[in-house]
Amino acid sequence: MSDHPGDAPPAPPRYRSAEFLTSASKFSQCPPDEGWEVAFAGRSNAGKSSAINSLTNNKKLAKTSRTPGRTQLINFFRLSDSQRLVDLPGYGFAKVPQAVKREWTRQLENYLRQRQCLRGLVLLMDVRHPLQPFDTQMLNWALEASMPVHILLTKADKLKKGPANATLLQVRSQLQAHAELVSVQLFSALKHTGHEQLIAVLDAWLTDASVYEDGEEGAAEA
C-alpha cells in the first residue's frame, strides 16, 4: 500500500470545490498513487460527464462532447490534497479503430487492477439499456479486484417512475450474488436527482479509514 498523507482520514469533501488536476493518456502518466480516489466509468453515451458536472454543480468541469467517445484521456479532478474524482474514458467508442479500442481496454484494465488508491468505482449505465457487454466487462474487472462498485442508472428522467423502479429492481436482482460489493441507484443529471444517495457512497469511500488499518497490519506483520 502506498503512503497516505496525514495522520487520519480526511473529512468528507466538498464536491462543489472540485477542480481539474491533470489528464493522463495512459496508466503510467497518472498522478502519484496515494490518498483516496473514486473513478467514474461508463459507455460513451451513458451521461458520465453530465453526472460529474451535476454532482459538482459545474457544467464545465468534465467536458461533454456531441461525439461520444471522443475524449480518450483519464481526467483527474482535485477535491482536496488527498482526495480525487477520476473521469475514465467512455468505452465502446463507435468510430475509433479496433487497435485504439484494444489499447484503451488495456489501459482501463491496468487502472482498475493496479491503482492502489482507488477506493471504489461508480459505473454509469443508461437506465433504458443497463448491463451491456462492456458494462459487464468493467464490472467483472472490478469484482476480480474486490473493488466496490456503485451503479448509477442514469437518465432516469427518460422513464416514468414505475418503469424506472422496475429496472432498478431488475438490475439489483441480477447482481444479488455480488450485493456485498455492488450497490445500485437511479440518477438524473438533468433533474439533479439521486445526489444524496451518490454523495453518501462517495463520502464513505473517500474517508475510508481502512487504508490506515491495512498499513498498521502490514507494519505489525513486518
PAGU-730363 format. One record per residue: residue in three letters; z, x, y of N, C-alpha, C, O, CB in turn. Coordinates in steps of 0.001 Angstrom, whole numbers, padded with zeros to 6 digits, always signed. Atoms other than C-alpha are relative to their C-alpha. Glycine has a CB too. Example, Ala and Ser with C-alpha at 12.3 -4.5 7.8 and 13.67 -1.06 7.14 Angstrom:
residues 2
ALA+000000+000890-001190+007800+012300-004500+000000+000900+001200+000665+001936+001181+001246-000992+000027
SER-000060-000820-001190+007140+013670-001060+000730-000770+001090+000899-000261+002198-001415+000414+000462
end
This chain:
residues 222
MET+000000+000840-001193+000000+000000+000000+000000+000879+001248+000691+001895+001321+001222-000953+000003
SER+000115-000789-001220-000918+001239+003451+001257-000132+000838+002064-001036+000620-001224-000432+000810
ASP-001127+000078-000919+001633+001930+006168-000155-001219+000884-001274-001600+001229+000112+001278+000853
HIS+000040+001165-000864+002560-001076+008290+000882+000269+001201+002040+000661+001055+000451-001279-000752
PRO-000761-000304-001205+003646-000717+011907+001205-000898+000153+001177-002063-000243-000878-000120+001214
GLY-001184+000788-000291+007101-001857+012930+000992-000008-001139+000686+000425-002250-000387-001396+000332
ASP-001065+000051+000987+010360-002416+011090+000168-001382-000603+000953-001547-001536+001291+000441+000617
ALA-000103+001363+000511+009914-006164+010485-001338-000687+000184-002152-000254+001000+001132-000791+000714
PRO+001258+000731-000183+007080-008652+010099-000131-000490+001432+000882-000780+002069-000086-001186-000975
PRO+000194+000472-001373+005563-009714+013420+000256-001498+000104+000326-002205-000902-001417+000326+000484
ALA-000151+001433-000250+006107-013108+014999-001337-000694-000247-002381-000042-000219+000503-000267+001453
PRO+001269+000726+000133+003517-015838+014378-000869+000244+001228-000368+000219+002353+000250-001520-000192
PRO+000861-000338-001137+000515-015024+016547-000340-001205+000862-000212-002355+000442-001275+000637-000491
ARG+000539+001028-000880-000797-016960+019497-001515+000061-000132-002158+000975+000385+000467+000200+001499
TYR+001424-000062+000347-004290-017806+018331-000894-000090+001241-002023+000401+001244-000351-001126-000975
ARG+000811+000106-001224-005478-018630+021830-000098+001327+000740-000868+001459+001691+000584-001059+000928
SER+000078-001321-000641-004869-014996+022771-000966+000924-000746-001096+002095-000388+001397+000645+000066
ALA+000908-000832+000802-007414-013747+020198-001082+000622+000871-001617-000010+001782-000644-000831-001122
GLU+001061-000690-000728-009865-011172+021490-000785+000874-000965-000251+001363-001960+000580+000850+001159
PHE+000864-000800+000869-012784-009313+019966+000514+001435-000083+000864+002034+000934-001456-000019+000514
LEU-000464-001364+000208-011762-005963+018458-001157+000940-000308-001395+001896+000430+001021+000044-001126
THR+001119-000871+000378-014764-004420+016680-000829-000679-001076-000416-001690-001644+000509+001381-000497
SER+000867+000478+001073-017629-005018+014253-000274+001129-000971-000269+002300-000591-001321-000564+000563
ALA+000338-000987+001024-018481-003252+011002-001221-000497-000765-001274-001657-001172+001204+000252-000969
SER+001189+000391+000760-021861-003267+009286+000182+000258-001487-000614-000191-002312-001227+000750+000510
LYS-000316-000212+001412-020291-002058+006054+001502+000255-000134+002194+000512+000851-000825+001194-000592
PHE-001435-000057+000268-016870-001823+004419+000642+001276+000544+001761+001238+001056+000251-000103-001493
SER-000570-001286-000412-016353+001854+005268+000225+000086+001512+000922+000988+001977-000909+001131-000443
GLN-000149-000025-001457-016554+001047+009004+001115-000910+000509+001314-001030+001718-001298-000398+000646
CYS-001080+000900-000409-013630-001405+009003+001111+000782+000704+001255+001983+000472+000569-000756-001223
PRO-001131-000664-000664-010604-000616+011224+001020+000483-001027+000914+000134-002203+000674-000956+001010
PRO-001025-000484+000935-007572+001146+009680+000592-001129-000834+000849-002224-000332+001113+000709+000763
ASP-000460+001009+000959-006309-000710+006614+001525-000113+000075+002241+000406-000781-000455+000362-001452
GLU-001433+000128-000224-002865-001645+007960+000299-001310+000708-000576-001893+001348+000535+001189+000818
GLY-000405+001231-000664-000925-004645+009215-000320-001232-000822-000254-001212-002051-000663-000103+001344
TRP+000252+001302+000626-001849-008262+008466-001369-000503+000443-001692-000476+001630+001118-001031+000370
GLU+001364+000416-000280-005373-009635+008243-000329-001242-000821+000025-001319-001997-000999+001141-000305
VAL+000499+001177+000716-006876-013027+007318-001490-000116+000272-001921-000040+001423+000759-001308+000434
ALA+001451+000061-000132-010607-013390+006668-000506-001429-000158+000023-002211-000947-000665+000910-001030
PHE+000699+001279+000102-012847-016418+007175-001358+000250-000633-002105+001120-000187-000150-000684+001398
ALA+001274-000171+000700-015797-016758+004804-000614-001357-000266+000094-002360-000354+000190+000778-001323
GLY+000661+001263+000300-018389-019412+004109-001502+000144+000057-002031+001132+000567+000454-001080+000959
ARG+001454+000008-000076-022022-020270+003714-000441+000001+001466+000316-000378+002360-000580-001227-000746
SER+000497-000178-001359-024188-019661+006758+000051-001275+000835+000130-001204+002061-001407+000509-000043
ASN+000012+001261-000749-024193-023372+007691+001292-000789-000169+001310-002003+000040-001173-000853-000439
ALA-001261+000705+000268-020559-024185+006877+000836-000229+001260+001857-000915+001201+000817+000778-001008
GLY-000745+000190-001241-019393-024042+010512+001142+000973+000175+002165+000640+000775+000529-001385+000061
LYS-001068-001000-000026-017355-020849+010185+000342+000443+001423+001506+000421+001824-000401+001209-000830
SER-000249-000458-001369-017776-019552+013728+000566-001121+000862+001436-000884+001700-001289+000540+000624
SER-000511+001147-000764-017187-023033+015153+001474-000240-000311+002249-000586+000580-000822-001271-000311
ALA-001405+000191+000378-013920-023281+013201+000890+001037+000673+001968+000701+001164+000163+000077-001526
ILE-000777-001057-000649-012691-019931+014550+000115-000276+001500+001184-000113+002087-000648+001385-000246
ASN-000017+000292-001432-013661-020914+018092+000890-001196+000313+001567-001221+001341-001416-000259+000506
SER-000860+001167-000192-011912-024266+017709+001474+000391-000124+002303-000032+000682-000349-001100-001021
LEU-001378-000457+000215-008743-022615+016361+000536+000769+001202+001686+000589+001602+000076+000876-001248
THR-000433-000876-001096-008615-020114+019228-000260-000612+001383+000098-000033+002409-000711+001343-000104
ASN+000337+000667-001260-009843-022580+021878-000867+000891+000888-000708+000928+002108+001276-000400+000746
ASN+000891-000913-000719-012513-020065+022844-001403-000143-000575-001702+000409-001634+000499+001482-000101
LYS+001343+000307+000514-016110-021246+022442-000885+001237-000136-001907+001201-000821-000678-001002+000908
LYS+000846-001189+000001-017446-017724+022961+000535+001123-000888-000064+002197-000949-000155+000507+001405
LEU-000624-001086+000757-015169-015748+020627-000867+000412-001184-001340+001547-001243+001390-000419-000487
ALA+000866-000277+001150-017111-015976+017351-001374-000551+000331-001522-001745+000592+000568-000632-001333
LYS+001334+000420-000425-020810-016094+018097-000654-000899-001044-000708-000576-002231-000882+001221+000267
THR+000736+000910+000863-022698-019048+016675-001484+000205+000248-001898+000570+001348+000412-001479+000250
SER+001436-000205-000107-026408-018876+016002-000737-001223-000492-000307-001885-001437-000435+001235-000785
ARG+000822+001112+000468-029085-021510+015689-000737+000375-001286-001247-000492-001996-001003-000420+001086
THR+000614-000476+001242-030486-019378+012877+001114+000438-000929+001634+001545-000786-001010+001172+000263
PRO-001118-000336+000894-027867-019465+010084-000217+001323-000714-001310+001614-001201+000202-001103-001025
GLY+000080-001258+000734-027103-016089+008581-000502+001173+000803-000663+002269+000267-000866-000173-001165
ARG+000536-001104-000803-028393-014024+011473+001041+001103+000176+000710+002288+000151-000464-000513+001376
THR-001054-000993-000178-025043-012325+012005+000402+000580-001347+000908-000146-002203+001220-000618+000705
GLN-000315-000654+001265-024540-009803+009192+000993+001134+000225+000879+002207-000367-001279+000532-000669
LEU-001039-000971-000292-021532-007956+010574+001356-000585-000366+001542-001802-000343-000035+000415+001485
ILE-001391+000415+000171-017840-008085+009699+000640+000129+001378+000763+001236+001901+000765+000876-001102
ASN-000548-000001-001355-016247-009070+013023+001512-000171-000030+002038-001080-000671-000641-001112+000840
PHE-001467-000005-000031-012578-008342+013731+000490-000471+001360-000007-000041+002400+000555+001410-000313
PHE-000586+000521-001225-010501-010239+016287+001486+000311+000013+002197+000032-000953-000245-001521+000130
ARG-001391-000417-000134-007164-008941+017519+000879-001162+000426+000577-001853+001399+000120+001142+001001
LEU-001014+000975-000386-004180-011293+017602+001227+000696+000573+001857+000192+001503+000394-000869-001198
SER-001098-000839-000485-001517-008591+018097-000294+001418-000479-001351+001667-001059+001417-000515-000516
ASP+000210-001380+000435-001108-004871+017415-000144+000117-001512-000728+001081-002006+001145+000870+000469
SER+000013-000109+001455-000733-005626+013702-000612-001209-000713-000568-001297-001941+001394+000203-000490
GLN+000557+001220+000596-002472-008989+013166-001440-000217+000458-001769-000040+001631+000863-001224+000365
ARG+001420+000195-000304-006183-009789+012976-000563-001203-000755-000101-001549-001842-000801+001264-000352
LEU+000876+000931+000699-008628-012547+012125-001315+000716-000236-001739+001527+000587-000207-001331+000810
VAL+001250-000669+000348-011841-011454+010424-001059-001048-000313-000844-001946-001127+000196+000960-001206
ASP+001129+000902+000228-015169-013276+010540-000995+000730-000898-001708+001627-000448-000673-000449+001360
LEU+000918-000637+000937-017124-012302+007433-001401-000582+000181-001538-001724+000618+000486-000187-001462
PRO+001372+000504-000153-020942-012618+007438-000220-001253-000836+000272-001353-001960-001017+001080-000399
GLY+000341+001188+000770-022241-016008+006384-000838+000385-001203-001787+001160-001079-000746-001020+000869
TYR+000774-000358+001189-023511-015799+002829-001004-001091-000317-000869-002232+000125+000925+000242-001205
GLY+001079+000915+000321-026601-017435+001417-001072-000019+001079-001691-001056+001316+000546-001390-000204
PHE+001004-000053-001067-028908-016253+004227-001357-000461-000546-001802+000010-001593-000107+001443+000589
ALA+001248+000588+000499-032158-018215+003888-001200+000919+000172-002082+000937-000686-000269-001305+000704
LYS+001222-000751-000304-034635-015782+005451+000240+001509+000015-000369+002232+000804-000563-000442+001344
VAL-000303-001429+000082-033211-012377+004517-000524+000532-001330-000376-000131-002357+001537+000265+000143
PRO+000530-000563+001248-034879-010090+001940+001076+000116-001076+002255+000293-000771-000614+001371+000261
GLN-000936-000055+001121-033284-010019-001513+000829+001284+000000+002014+001258-000335-000757-000121-001312
ALA-000729-001279-000016-032343-006334-001122+001150-000052+000991+002219+000497+000727-000946+001165+000351
VAL-001044+000140-001009-030357-007183+002024+001111-000919-000522+002296-000653-000326-000589-000554+001323
LYS-000986+000912+000580-028668-010096+000256+000877+000719-001015+002094+000536-001038-000696-001194-000659
ARG-000763-000719+001032-027651-007843-002625+000975+000973+000637+002115+001090+000188-000945+000751-000955
GLU-000875-000962-000669-026239-005203-000270+001177-000710+000649+002307-000227+000577-000781+000803+001050
TRP-001097+000714-000641-024220-007777+001658+000944-000600-001008+002148-000685-000765-000530-001080+000900
THR-000871+000480+001074-022939-009275-001558+000944+001115-000426+002130+000878-000656-000832-000500-001210
ARG-000822-001150+000397-021701-005795-002485+001058+000306+001060+002205+000592+000718-000887+001241-000237
GLN-000948-000294-001076-020062-005251+000920+001115-001048+000054+002280-000706+000258-000732+000063+001353
LEU-001001+001060+000000-018301-008633+000791+000966+000165-001167+002175-000007-001013-000673-001371-000063
GLU-000845-000199+001176-017029-007936-002709+000940+001181+000208+002120+001109-000136-000860+000221-001253
ASN-000842-001165-000294-015775-004494-001637+001142-000378+000934+002288+000020+000726-000837+001129+000624
TYR-001024+000384-000966-013937-006031+001294+001087-000834-000670+002274-000560-000490-000624-000779+001165
LEU-000984+000898+000612-012253-008767-000751+000865+000707-001035+002049+000398-001170-000704-001177-000646
ARG-000733-000652+001087-011226-006480-003590+000788+001227+000444+001782+001582-000190-000955+000396-001081
GLN-000603-001283-000344-010265-003314-001717+000838-000010+001271+001638+000903+001471-001062+001014+000137
ARG-000710+000004-001279-008869-004309+001683+001468-000332-000228+001802-001482-000511-000639-001011+000983
GLN-001412+000163+000333-005114-003822+001241+000758-000878+000988+001731-001530+000609+000656+001342-000073
CYS-000722+000778-001006-004062-005507+004494-000442-001463+000034+000086-002249+000821-000191+000624+001369
LEU+000477+001379+000045-005934-008718+003647+001041-000879-000676+001341-000689-001854-001354-000092-000741
ARG-001073+000846+000517-003263-011408+003192-000490-001313-000587+000218-001940-001375+000980-000286+001086
GLY+000524+001259+000506-005487-014408+002475-001414-000223+000482-001874+000407+001435+000888-001159+000422
LEU+001390+000317-000319-008979-015865+002596-000116-001478+000340+000293-002335-000443-000939+000367-001177
VAL+000332+001372-000363-009988-019013+004471-001464-000196-000374-002352+000442+000192+000264-000291+001541
LEU+001348+000223+000518-013041-020318+002623-000492-001346+000514+000093-002387+000215-000027+000048-001567
LEU+000502+001214-000631-015110-022849+004541-001187-000575-000766-002106+000146-001152-000398+000282+001444
MET+001078+000709+000683-017334-025452+002879-000287-001298+000742+000638-001992+001164+000367-000282-001485
ASP+000391+001287-000566-019268-028361+004345+000524-001095-000928+000219-001098-002121-001563-000101+000181
VAL-000622+001049+000813-017331-031439+003150-001043-000810-000783-000717-001422-001800+000821-000936+000892
ARG+001045+000763+000682-020673-033014+002161-000609+000774-001159-001297+000204-002005-001088-000387+000983
HIS+000590-000840+001063-021609-030069-000094+000995+001069-000442+000731+002259-000274-001318+000668+000491
PRO-001011-001000+000376-018461-028407-001477-000324+000711-001305-001116+000234-002118+001354-000656-000115
LEU+000061-000764+001250-018206-025771-004210-001420+000281-000472-001773+000049-001628+000739-000737-001078
GLN+001336-000489+000357-021773-024491-004097+000146+001334-000752+001218+001938-000715-000902+000173+001285
PRO-000117-001237+000795-022571-021448-006328+000579+001186+000757+001410+001912+000210-001341+000382-000523
PHE-000536-001131-000770-021882-018912-003529+001485-000201+000289+002256+000759+000286-000780+000175+001322
ASP-001414+000281-000237-018578-020650-002752+000827+000371-001230+001883+000996-001126+000206-001487+000357
THR-000709-000282+001253-017548-020396-006391+000085+001498-000244+001100+001992-000735-000697-000689-001184
GLN-000002-001458+000167-018523-016714-006462+001073+000647+000881+001812+001518+000425-001391+000583+000338
MET-001021-000534-000901-016348-015959-003424+001395-000341-000506+002303+000490-000480-000196-000547+001423
LEU-001293+000452+000513-013510-017979-004901+000412+000841-001206+001572+001239-001319-000058-001495-000382
ASN-000308-000790+001193-013729-016078-008192+000392+001426+000358+001310+001982-000245-001193+000015-000946
TRP-000369-001356-000440-013656-012689-006410+001435+000013+000492+002213+000900+000140-000951+000500+001115
ALA-001343+000060-000559-010524-013740-004528+001042-000200-001105+002082+000458-001100+000097-001130+001033
LEU-000954+000278+001072-008799-015107-007633+000191+001213-000902+001299+001474-001371-000465-001194-000826
GLU-000110-001215+000814-009583-011936-009593+000910+001022+000661+001560+001818-000016-001382+000612-000243
ALA-000855-000923-000755-007776-010016-006845+001368-000617+000305+002153-000036+001054-000689+000407+001308
SER-001247+000740-000268-004871-012548-006848+000185-000256+001493+001299-000188+002013+001213+000773-000547
MET-000008+000234-001436-005783-013333-003242+000159-001496+000293-000639-002292-000202-001294+000543+000642
PRO-000122+001412-000370-004505-016650-001798-001234-000481+000763-001796+000248+001581+001261-000222+000846
VAL+001178+000584-000645-007323-018938-000667+000361-001362+000576+000980-002183-000100-001180-000125-001003
HIS-000160+001313-000621-007188-021850+001773-001397-000517+000323-002120+000087+001114+000906+000069+001295
ILE+001338+000550-000177-010296-024028+001661+000003-001015+001136+000805-001950+001156-000503-000650-001308
LEU+000222+000971-001066-011433-025809+004814-001249-000790-000342-002336-000219-000427-000135+000694+001394
LEU+001159+000875+000175-013704-028768+004103-000426-000416+001402+000115-001360+001978+000329-001263-000920
THR+000389+000133-001401-015490-028602+007439-000913-001207+000236-001407-001839-000698-000694+001269+000464
LYS+000872+001094-000431-017476-031193+009393+000484-001342-000556-000310-002225-000879-001449+000266-000446
ALA-000576+001238+000536-015086-033899+008198-000358-001203+000859-000306-002339+000389+001516+000123-000105
ASP+000409+001102-000884-016220-035961+011203-001326-000612-000423-001676-001701+000035-000102+000490+001437
LYS+001296+000510+000465-019588-036401+009448+000153-001095-001045-000810-001801-001343-000832+001133-000573
LEU-000262+001024+001005-017979-038672+006840+001065-000963+000511+001893-000601+001347+000442+000640-001335
LYS-001075+000930-000290-015866-041795+007130+001256+000464-000729+001188+001262-001664-000385-001449-000411
LYS-001278-000482+000521-012187-041363+006321+000107-000133-001517+000596+000781-002181+001134-000751+000653
GLY-000088+000224+001441-012441-042842+002809-000770+001029-000810-000184+001686-001671-000502-001372-000333
PRO+000782-001010+000730-015303-040640+001519+000515+001425+000218+000481+002239-000705-001456-000078+000420
ALA-000523-001343-000270-013792-037565+003210+001245+000271-000852+001372+001337-001454+000333+000161+001507
ASN-001208-000160+000818-010438-038091+001496-000327+000046-001490+000338+000747-002253+000980-001140+000277
ALA+000420-000022+001402-012202-038763-001807-000509+001385-000375-000223+001878-001466-001090-001060-000262
THR+000487-001353+000258-013955-035391-001535+001154+000984-000060+001174+001868-000916-001000+000428+001076
LEU-001187-000859-000007-010655-033696-000687+000716-000075-001347+001057+000958-001923+000961-000406+001142
LEU-000684+000178+001282-009028-035148-003817-000825+000558-001157-000276+001122-002104+000298-001479-000240
GLN+000880-000507+001054-012043-034243-005948+000054+001526-000076+000159+002093-001164-001444-000466+000241
VAL-000038-001465-000027-012023-030582-004828+001360+000493-000489+001433+001448-001262-000290+000534+001430
ARG-001333-000394+000469-008266-030335-005342+000108-000150-001516+000700+000695-002188+001088-000844+000695
SER-000048+000236+001442-008676-031782-008825-000769+001083-000757-000309+001569-001790-000571-001387-000335
GLN+000815-001015+000660-011430-029310-009726+000682+001367-000012+000439+002182-000903-001349+000105+000684
LEU-000655-001300-000126-009243-026399-008623+001472-000047-000397+002227+000875-000091-000127+000504+001418
GLN-001393+000198+000369-005975-027696-010059+000561+001171-000794+001736+001510-000651+000145-001269-000794
ALA-000461-001123+000829-005775-024786-012514+000406+001197+000845+001129+002073+000369-001089+000414-000982
HIS-000303-001136-000891-005521-022404-009529+000890-000436+001164+000888+000198+002219-001306+000626+000543
ALA-000774+000585-001103-003099-024501-007450+000996+000976+000617+001342+000838+001790+000739-001223-000487
GLU-000961-000959-000556-000672-021577-007050-000619+000863+001088+000074+001316+001999+000552+000887-001102
LEU+000677-000879-000956-003274-019610-005103-000928-000741+000956-001264-000220+002020-000786+001041-000742
VAL+001032+000696-000779-005653-022257-003736+000537-001298+000593+001116-002120-000116-001225-000295-000877
SER-000328+001252-000680-004986-024986-001149-001256-000504+000704-002173+000268+000981+001180+000194+001018
VAL+001204+000631-000555-007481-027418+000397+000390-000984+001095+001409-001666+000987-000811-000722-001110
GLN-000230+000984-001056-007668-029458+003601-001331-000422+000617-002351+000243+000433+000945+000571+001086
LEU+001142+000435-000804-010118-031431+005759+000104+000640+001379+001204+000903+001866-000054-001559+000112
PHE-000002-000667-001314-011179-029869+009091-001231-000443+000775-002308-000619+000205+000027+001562-000151
SER+001128+000296-000877-013368-030784+012036+000127+000812+001284+001046+000600+002076-000073-001517+000316
ALA+000007-000778-001239-014178-028261+014757-000396-000885+001176+000104-000707+002287-000960+001201-000114
LEU+000476+000879-001064-015949-030978+016754+001128-000867+000540+001277-001026+001752-001143-000880-000505
LYS-001093+000888-000399-012940-033290+016787+001334+000745+000172+002337+000153+000571+000162-001107-001033
HIS-001208-000835-000085-010402-030409+016740+001121-000575-000864+002271-000639-000429+000472+000122+001466
THR-001002+000538+000921-008609-031936+013743+000201+000959-001169-000738+001610-001628-000421-001399-000514
GLY-000330-000887+001112-006837-030017+010993+000633+001301+000443+000940+002156-000388-001227+000295-000793
HIS-000556-001254-000522-005444-027299+013267+001411+000279-000499+001717+001395-000919+000002-000030+001508
GLU-001415-000220+000344-001758-027817+012471+000146+000499-001429+000925+001414-001696+000808-001294+000184
GLN-000080-000416+001405-002282-027505+008714-000533+001416-000174+000053+002221-000897-000783-000974-000899
LEU+000578-001344+000091-004506-024445+009112+000946+001039+000589+001156+002092-000013-001356+000055+000720
ILE-000899-000948-000655-002086-022739+011524+001234+000265-000851+001728+001392-000887+000415-000522+001374
ALA-001167-000195+000870+000818-023298+009119-000309+001013-001094+000526+001857-001420+000439-001337-000627
VAL+000407-000946+001042-001103-021425+006417-000182+001401+000588+000305+002384+000030-001307-000470-000678
LEU+000239-001305-000629-002223-018637+008755+001309+000668+000411+001483+001870+000208-000911-000156+001223
ASP-001286-000556-000414+001293-018186+010157+000742+000608-001188+001326+001686-001079+000862-001084+000662
ALA-000688-000509+001188+002693-017767+006647-000621+001315-000464+000094+002260-000797-000047-001038-001136
TRP+000684-001212+000460+000079-015183+005701+000185+001165+000975+000397+002303+000555-001490-000281-000195
LEU-000021-001057-001013+000205-013247+008982+001401+000480+000354+001559+001376+001183-000680-000482+001242
THR-001374-000477-000180+004000-012882+008893+000641+000254-001370+001864+000204-001502+000842-001030+000817
ASP-000469-000164+001381+004303-012199+005145+000880+001242-000126+000416+002366+000067-001196+000095-000973
ALA-000947-001116+000098+007390-010057+004599-000108+000764-001309+000480+001838-001438+001404-000509+000161
SER+000052-000645+001315+006497-009172+001002-000672+001369+000043-000503+002167-000878-000730-000891-000983
VAL+000620-001324-000090+004444-006198+002192+001078+001073+000119+000891+002198-000347-000971+000074+001206
TYR-001098-000956-000093+007757-004515+003031+000742+000091-001321+001154+001170-001748+000963-000393+001122
GLU-000667-000004+001307+009330-005576-000237-000773+000831-001008-000192+001578-001795+000166-001428-000522
ASP+000849-000805+000884+006356-004083-002092+000207+001474+000254+000335+002276-000671-001473-000359+000187
GLY-000168-001406-000352+006762-000855-000174+001336+000534-000444+001428+001665-000922-000155+000193+001482
GLU-001348-000438+000413+010516-000704-000876+000088+000178-001516+000725+001109-002007+001062-001015+000469
GLU+000012-000128+001448+009932-001322-004584-000702+001267-000434-000270+001976-001343-000664-001201-000632
GLY+000752-001203+000336+007333+001415-004637+000829+001247+000247+000796+002197-000535-001292+000063+000802
ALA-000826-001157-000332+009751+003802-002931+001117+000183-001031+001464+001302-001409+000596-000153+001411
ALA-001092-000074+000963+012524+002901-005374-000499+000554-001329+000180+001352-001974+000637-001383-000202
GLU+000565-000467+001248+010259+003487-008354-000280+001505+000062-000101+002227-000919-001282-000773-000323
ALA+000318-001415-000164+009215+006866-006942+001274+000826-000115+001227+002051-000007-000697+000258+001358
end
